[in-house]
Amino acid sequence: MNPEIIGLLAGSLTTLSFVPQVIRVFKTHSTKDISLGMYFLFCGGVILWIAYSYLIDSISVFLANIVTLLLAGSILVMKLIFKR
């Protein structure tokens, strides 16, 4: 099996794990139990993964982390906006 296919599948599963949290925060506007520091650090790490994937020319790592940044970043923004 092509390693990029495995990477795309793995990236899809780990990335999609953020969808339920995004939906819940969007519906409830509650971010009380979400760590601001964790999401800042996580988003910073994802940005570095995006840079790394570009440098090694890995489309699977790049795509998964772009979507992850959008999802985790939206949670971070909602944490900053809703503050409850």
CNS distance restraints for C-alpha pairs under 8 A (distance, minus, plus):
assign (resid   1 and name CA) (resid   5 and name CA) 7.32 0.50 0.50
assign (resid   1 and name CA) (resid   6 and name CA) 7.63 0.50 0.50
assign (resid   2 and name CA) (resid   6 and name CA) 6.83 0.50 0.50
assign (resid   3 and name CA) (resid   7 and name CA) 6.15 0.50 0.50
assign (resid   4 and name CA) (resid   8 and name CA) 6.04 0.50 0.50
assign (resid   4 and name CA) (resid  58 and name CA) 7.74 0.50 0.50
assign (resid   4 and name CA) (resid  59 and name CA) 7.64 0.50 0.50
assign (resid   4 and name CA) (resid  60 and name CA) 5.91 0.50 0.50
assign (resid   5 and name CA) (resid   9 and name CA) 6.20 0.50 0.50
assign (resid   5 and name CA) (resid  60 and name CA) 7.62 0.50 0.50
assign (resid   6 and name CA) (resid  10 and name CA) 6.07 0.50 0.50
assign (resid   7 and name CA) (resid  11 and name CA) 5.87 0.50 0.50
assign (resid   7 and name CA) (resid  60 and name CA) 5.43 0.50 0.50
assign (resid   7 and name CA) (resid  61 and name CA) 6.78 0.50 0.50
assign (resid   8 and name CA) (resid  12 and name CA) 5.93 0.50 0.50
assign (resid   8 and name CA) (resid  60 and name CA) 4.83 0.50 0.50
assign (resid   8 and name CA) (resid  61 and name CA) 7.36 0.50 0.50
assign (resid   8 and name CA) (resid  64 and name CA) 7.07 0.50 0.50
assign (resid   9 and name CA) (resid  13 and name CA) 6.32 0.50 0.50
assign (resid  10 and name CA) (resid  14 and name CA) 6.29 0.50 0.50
assign (resid  11 and name CA) (resid  15 and name CA) 5.79 0.50 0.50
assign (resid  11 and name CA) (resid  60 and name CA) 7.03 0.50 0.50
assign (resid  11 and name CA) (resid  61 and name CA) 6.88 0.50 0.50
assign (resid  11 and name CA) (resid  64 and name CA) 4.85 0.50 0.50
assign (resid  11 and name CA) (resid  65 and name CA) 7.61 0.50 0.50
assign (resid  12 and name CA) (resid  16 and name CA) 5.88 0.50 0.50
assign (resid  12 and name CA) (resid  64 and name CA) 6.21 0.50 0.50
assign (resid  13 and name CA) (resid  17 and name CA) 6.36 0.50 0.50
assign (resid  14 and name CA) (resid  18 and name CA) 7.67 0.50 0.50
assign (resid  15 and name CA) (resid  19 and name CA) 7.83 0.50 0.50
assign (resid  15 and name CA) (resid  64 and name CA) 6.29 0.50 0.50
assign (resid  15 and name CA) (resid  65 and name CA) 7.52 0.50 0.50
assign (resid  15 and name CA) (resid  67 and name CA) 6.77 0.50 0.50
assign (resid  15 and name CA) (resid  68 and name CA) 5.11 0.50 0.50
assign (resid  15 and name CA) (resid  71 and name CA) 7.96 0.50 0.50
assign (resid  16 and name CA) (resid  68 and name CA) 7.91 0.50 0.50
assign (resid  17 and name CA) (resid  21 and name CA) 7.91 0.50 0.50
assign (resid  18 and name CA) (resid  22 and name CA) 6.28 0.50 0.50
assign (resid  18 and name CA) (resid  68 and name CA) 7.54 0.50 0.50
assign (resid  18 and name CA) (resid  71 and name CA) 6.28 0.50 0.50
assign (resid  18 and name CA) (resid  72 and name CA) 6.79 0.50 0.50
assign (resid  19 and name CA) (resid  23 and name CA) 6.18 0.50 0.50
assign (resid  19 and name CA) (resid  71 and name CA) 6.95 0.50 0.50
assign (resid  20 and name CA) (resid  24 and name CA) 6.08 0.50 0.50
assign (resid  21 and name CA) (resid  25 and name CA) 6.08 0.50 0.50
assign (resid  21 and name CA) (resid  75 and name CA) 7.69 0.50 0.50
assign (resid  22 and name CA) (resid  26 and name CA) 6.01 0.50 0.50
assign (resid  22 and name CA) (resid  71 and name CA) 6.79 0.50 0.50
assign (resid  22 and name CA) (resid  72 and name CA) 7.87 0.50 0.50
assign (resid  22 and name CA) (resid  74 and name CA) 7.18 0.50 0.50
assign (resid  22 and name CA) (resid  75 and name CA) 5.91 0.50 0.50
assign (resid  23 and name CA) (resid  27 and name CA) 6.09 0.50 0.50
assign (resid  24 and name CA) (resid  28 and name CA) 6.00 0.50 0.50
assign (resid  24 and name CA) (resid  29 and name CA) 7.87 0.50 0.50
assign (resid  25 and name CA) (resid  29 and name CA) 5.08 0.50 0.50
assign (resid  25 and name CA) (resid  30 and name CA) 5.63 0.50 0.50
assign (resid  25 and name CA) (resid  31 and name CA) 6.34 0.50 0.50
assign (resid  25 and name CA) (resid  75 and name CA) 7.25 0.50 0.50
assign (resid  25 and name CA) (resid  78 and name CA) 7.41 0.50 0.50
assign (resid  26 and name CA) (resid  78 and name CA) 7.61 0.50 0.50
assign (resid  29 and name CA) (resid  78 and name CA) 7.60 0.50 0.50
assign (resid  29 and name CA) (resid  82 and name CA) 5.96 0.50 0.50
assign (resid  29 and name CA) (resid  84 and name CA) 7.29 0.50 0.50
assign (resid  30 and name CA) (resid  82 and name CA) 6.83 0.50 0.50
assign (resid  30 and name CA) (resid  83 and name CA) 7.56 0.50 0.50
assign (resid  30 and name CA) (resid  84 and name CA) 5.24 0.50 0.50
assign (resid  31 and name CA) (resid  78 and name CA) 7.53 0.50 0.50
assign (resid  31 and name CA) (resid  79 and name CA) 5.47 0.50 0.50
assign (resid  31 and name CA) (resid  82 and name CA) 6.97 0.50 0.50
assign (resid  31 and name CA) (resid  83 and name CA) 6.53 0.50 0.50
assign (resid  31 and name CA) (resid  84 and name CA) 5.43 0.50 0.50
assign (resid  32 and name CA) (resid  83 and name CA) 7.17 0.50 0.50
assign (resid  32 and name CA) (resid  84 and name CA) 4.99 0.50 0.50
assign (resid  34 and name CA) (resid  79 and name CA) 7.50 0.50 0.50
assign (resid  35 and name CA) (resid  39 and name CA) 6.51 0.50 0.50
assign (resid  36 and name CA) (resid  40 and name CA) 6.26 0.50 0.50
assign (resid  36 and name CA) (resid  76 and name CA) 6.96 0.50 0.50
assign (resid  36 and name CA) (resid  79 and name CA) 6.96 0.50 0.50
assign (resid  37 and name CA) (resid  41 and name CA) 6.15 0.50 0.50
assign (resid  38 and name CA) (resid  42 and name CA) 5.90 0.50 0.50
assign (resid  39 and name CA) (resid  43 and name CA) 5.92 0.50 0.50
assign (resid  39 and name CA) (resid  72 and name CA) 6.98 0.50 0.50
assign (resid  39 and name CA) (resid  73 and name CA) 7.75 0.50 0.50
assign (resid  39 and name CA) (resid  75 and name CA) 7.89 0.50 0.50
assign (resid  39 and name CA) (resid  76 and name CA) 5.96 0.50 0.50
assign (resid  40 and name CA) (resid  44 and name CA) 6.21 0.50 0.50
assign (resid  40 and name CA) (resid  76 and name CA) 7.19 0.50 0.50
assign (resid  41 and name CA) (resid  45 and name CA) 6.20 0.50 0.50
assign (resid  42 and name CA) (resid  46 and name CA) 6.19 0.50 0.50
assign (resid  42 and name CA) (resid  72 and name CA) 7.93 0.50 0.50
assign (resid  43 and name CA) (resid  47 and name CA) 6.22 0.50 0.50
assign (resid  43 and name CA) (resid  69 and name CA) 6.15 0.50 0.50
assign (resid  43 and name CA) (resid  72 and name CA) 6.68 0.50 0.50
assign (resid  43 and name CA) (resid  73 and name CA) 6.53 0.50 0.50
assign (resid  44 and name CA) (resid  48 and name CA) 6.48 0.50 0.50
assign (resid  45 and name CA) (resid  49 and name CA) 6.28 0.50 0.50
assign (resid  46 and name CA) (resid  50 and name CA) 6.21 0.50 0.50
assign (resid  46 and name CA) (resid  65 and name CA) 6.02 0.50 0.50
assign (resid  46 and name CA) (resid  68 and name CA) 7.44 0.50 0.50
assign (resid  46 and name CA) (resid  69 and name CA) 6.27 0.50 0.50
assign (resid  47 and name CA) (resid  51 and name CA) 6.39 0.50 0.50
assign (resid  47 and name CA) (resid  65 and name CA) 7.71 0.50 0.50
assign (resid  47 and name CA) (resid  69 and name CA) 7.34 0.50 0.50
assign (resid  48 and name CA) (resid  52 and name CA) 6.09 0.50 0.50
assign (resid  49 and name CA) (resid  53 and name CA) 5.98 0.50 0.50
assign (resid  49 and name CA) (resid  61 and name CA) 7.47 0.50 0.50
assign (resid  49 and name CA) (resid  62 and name CA) 7.49 0.50 0.50
assign (resid  49 and name CA) (resid  65 and name CA) 6.76 0.50 0.50
assign (resid  50 and name CA) (resid  54 and name CA) 6.28 0.50 0.50
assign (resid  50 and name CA) (resid  61 and name CA) 7.23 0.50 0.50
assign (resid  50 and name CA) (resid  62 and name CA) 5.31 0.50 0.50
assign (resid  50 and name CA) (resid  65 and name CA) 5.96 0.50 0.50
assign (resid  50 and name CA) (resid  66 and name CA) 6.85 0.50 0.50
assign (resid  51 and name CA) (resid  55 and name CA) 6.32 0.50 0.50
assign (resid  52 and name CA) (resid  56 and name CA) 6.26 0.50 0.50
assign (resid  53 and name CA) (resid  57 and name CA) 5.69 0.50 0.50
assign (resid  53 and name CA) (resid  58 and name CA) 5.03 0.50 0.50
assign (resid  53 and name CA) (resid  59 and name CA) 7.02 0.50 0.50
assign (resid  53 and name CA) (resid  61 and name CA) 5.56 0.50 0.50
assign (resid  53 and name CA) (resid  62 and name CA) 5.15 0.50 0.50
assign (resid  54 and name CA) (resid  58 and name CA) 6.48 0.50 0.50
assign (resid  54 and name CA) (resid  59 and name CA) 7.82 0.50 0.50
assign (resid  54 and name CA) (resid  62 and name CA) 6.66 0.50 0.50
assign (resid  58 and name CA) (resid  62 and name CA) 6.18 0.50 0.50
assign (resid  59 and name CA) (resid  63 and name CA) 5.94 0.50 0.50
assign (resid  60 and name CA) (resid  64 and name CA) 6.12 0.50 0.50
assign (resid  61 and name CA) (resid  65 and name CA) 6.11 0.50 0.50
assign (resid  62 and name CA) (resid  66 and name CA) 6.14 0.50 0.50
assign (resid  63 and name CA) (resid  67 and name CA) 6.38 0.50 0.50
assign (resid  64 and name CA) (resid  68 and name CA) 6.07 0.50 0.50
assign (resid  65 and name CA) (resid  69 and name CA) 5.88 0.50 0.50
assign (resid  66 and name CA) (resid  70 and name CA) 6.39 0.50 0.50
assign (resid  67 and name CA) (resid  71 and name CA) 6.27 0.50 0.50
assign (resid  68 and name CA) (resid  72 and name CA) 5.87 0.50 0.50
assign (resid  68 and name CA) (resid  73 and name CA) 7.91 0.50 0.50
assign (resid  69 and name CA) (resid  73 and name CA) 5.33 0.50 0.50
assign (resid  70 and name CA) (resid  74 and name CA) 6.00 0.50 0.50
assign (resid  71 and name CA) (resid  75 and name CA) 6.53 0.50 0.50
assign (resid  72 and name CA) (resid  76 and name CA) 6.24 0.50 0.50
assign (resid  73 and name CA) (resid  77 and name CA) 6.13 0.50 0.50
assign (resid  74 and name CA) (resid  78 and name CA) 6.10 0.50 0.50
assign (resid  75 and name CA) (resid  79 and name CA) 6.05 0.50 0.50
assign (resid  76 and name CA) (resid  80 and name CA) 6.36 0.50 0.50
assign (resid  77 and name CA) (resid  81 and name CA) 6.15 0.50 0.50
assign (resid  78 and name CA) (resid  82 and name CA) 5.66 0.50 0.50
assign (resid  78 and name CA) (resid  83 and name CA) 7.89 0.50 0.50
assign (resid  79 and name CA) (resid  83 and name CA) 5.68 0.50 0.50
assign (resid  79 and name CA) (resid  84 and name CA) 7.75 0.50 0.50
